[in-house]
Amino acid sequence: MSSPLAYFLTWSTYGTWLHGRDTGSVDRQHNIPGTPFLPPDPQMENWRRDAMRQVPYSLDGRRRDVVLRTIMEVCAHRRWILHAAHVRTTHVHVVVAASVVPEKVMADLKAWSSRRLREVFAESTSRDRWTQHGSTRYINDAESLEAAVAYVVDEQGGAMSVYDSRNDRNEPNEPDA
């Protein structure tokens, strides 16, 4: 079997995308493109909320920019090819080509982003910022890569902190004013 062309990674901020929520959520059995989200389950959502150790963590504009710049720096340092990234208030999407498994890429991006957030905003080392894992999808052909980049950059609603390699520049895109 050949190596994937890239990975499509998604992870959410701590406590903001709980299983059971009415807009749906994803687990290991519902993480394949085309499969439905988990159905709403208010009891499950309440149970998850009650089990939280901390309040939910959201990314404001400055924090989103720090996370995006960190993703770009880590990819450059590791010589991974960053195709697209979109850091939103409650979740992050990244399309990246790397010679390591997607779990390693995601773990590194989350760890370095946490470190930078701690440094810039004097946040506690014990603060949970991210969900435990996330979604790791393999991209195996050019058409799927193009679709993933378009989804991440163009189909998330209003642009927040965005990197789009199609612009052929190394600075994050500025949201439309």
C-alpha positions in Angstrom: 0.0 0.0 0.0 1.4 3.4 -0.9 1.7 6.3 1.5 -1.1 8.8 1.7 -0.7 12.1 -0.2 -1.6 14.1 3.0 -3.7 14.0 6.1 -6.8 16.0 7.1 -6.7 16.6 10.8 -9.3 18.1 13.0 -9.4 18.6 16.7 -11.6 20.7 19.0 -10.9 22.8 22.0 -11.6 21.3 25.5 -15.2 21.0 26.4 -16.7 22.8 23.4 -17.8 19.9 21.2 -19.2 17.2 23.6 -20.6 13.9 22.4 -24.4 14.1 22.4 -24.7 17.7 21.3 -27.6 18.5 19.0 -25.5 19.5 16.0 -23.8 16.1 16.1 -20.4 14.8 17.0 -17.9 12.2 15.8 -16.5 9.1 17.5 -14.2 6.3 16.1 -17.1 4.6 14.4 -18.4 7.8 12.8 -15.1 9.2 11.6 -15.3 8.0 8.0 -16.3 10.5 5.3 -19.9 10.0 4.4 -20.9 8.4 7.6 -23.5 10.2 9.7 -22.7 12.1 12.9 -23.7 10.6 16.3 -27.3 11.4 16.9 -28.2 14.1 19.5 -28.3 12.7 23.0 -28.9 15.3 25.7 -28.3 12.8 28.5 -24.9 12.0 27.1 -24.0 15.6 26.6 -25.0 16.5 30.2 -23.0 13.5 31.5 -19.9 14.7 29.5 -20.4 18.2 30.8 -20.7 17.1 34.4 -17.5 15.0 34.0 -15.4 18.0 32.9 -12.6 19.0 35.2 -12.4 22.6 33.9 -14.5 25.2 32.0 -14.5 24.9 28.2 -11.6 26.5 26.4 -12.3 28.8 23.4 -9.8 30.6 21.1 -10.3 34.3 20.7 -8.7 36.1 17.8 -5.3 36.6 19.4 -5.2 32.9 20.5 -6.2 31.7 17.1 -3.4 33.7 15.5 -0.9 32.2 17.9 -2.1 28.7 17.1 -2.0 29.3 13.4 1.6 30.7 13.5 2.7 27.8 15.7 1.2 25.3 13.2 3.1 27.0 10.4 6.3 27.1 12.4 6.1 23.4 13.4 5.4 22.3 9.8 8.3 24.4 8.5 10.6 23.0 11.2 9.6 19.4 10.6 9.6 19.9 6.8 6.0 18.9 6.6 4.0 20.5 3.8 1.2 22.6 5.1 -1.6 22.8 2.5 -4.2 24.5 4.6 -5.1 25.4 8.2 -8.1 27.1 9.7 -8.1 27.9 13.4 -11.6 28.6 14.7 -13.0 29.5 18.1 -13.8 25.8 19.0 -11.8 23.7 16.6 -8.8 23.4 14.3 -8.6 22.0 10.7 -5.2 21.2 9.2 -4.3 19.6 5.8 -0.7 18.5 5.9 1.7 16.1 4.1 4.1 14.4 6.5 6.3 11.3 6.5 5.1 10.3 10.0 1.7 9.0 11.2 -1.1 11.5 11.5 -1.3 11.0 15.3 2.3 12.2 15.6 1.5 15.3 13.5 -1.6 16.1 15.5 0.2 15.5 18.9 3.1 17.8 17.9 0.8 20.6 16.6 -1.4 20.5 19.8 1.6 20.3 22.1 3.5 23.2 20.5 0.3 25.3 20.3 -0.3 24.7 24.0 3.2 25.7 24.8 3.0 28.9 22.8 -0.4 29.8 24.3 1.1 29.3 27.8 4.1 31.5 26.9 2.1 34.3 25.3 -0.9 34.5 27.6 0.7 33.2 30.9 -1.7 30.3 31.0 -1.4 27.5 33.6 0.4 24.4 32.6 -2.5 22.4 34.0 -5.1 24.1 31.7 -6.7 21.7 29.2 -6.9 23.3 25.8 -7.7 20.4 23.5 -9.8 17.3 23.2 -7.9 14.1 24.0 -7.5 13.1 20.3 -9.3 14.3 17.2 -10.0 13.1 13.6 -7.2 11.8 11.4 -8.2 11.2 7.8 -6.0 10.0 5.0 -6.0 11.8 1.7 -4.9 9.5 -1.1 -5.4 11.4 -4.3 -5.1 15.0 -5.8 -8.9 15.4 -6.1 -9.4 14.6 -2.4 -6.6 16.9 -1.4 -8.1 19.8 -3.4 -11.5 19.1 -1.8 -10.0 19.0 1.7 -8.2 22.3 1.2 -11.4 23.9 -0.2 -13.4 22.6 2.7 -10.9 23.9 5.3 -10.4 27.3 3.7 -13.7 28.1 2.0 -16.5 26.1 3.7 -16.1 27.0 7.4 -18.2 30.1 7.5 -16.4 33.4 8.0 -12.6 33.2 7.8 -10.9 33.3 11.1 -7.1 32.5 11.3 -6.5 30.8 7.9 -3.5 29.5 6.0 -4.1 28.6 2.3 -1.2 27.3 0.3 -3.1 28.1 -2.9 -2.2 31.7 -2.3 1.5 30.7 -2.6 2.6 32.9 0.3 3.9 32.1 3.8 1.7 34.5 5.8 -1.7 33.7 7.3 -4.6 35.0 5.4 -6.3 38.1 6.9 -10.0 37.7 7.4 -12.2 39.8 5.2 -13.0 43.1 6.9 
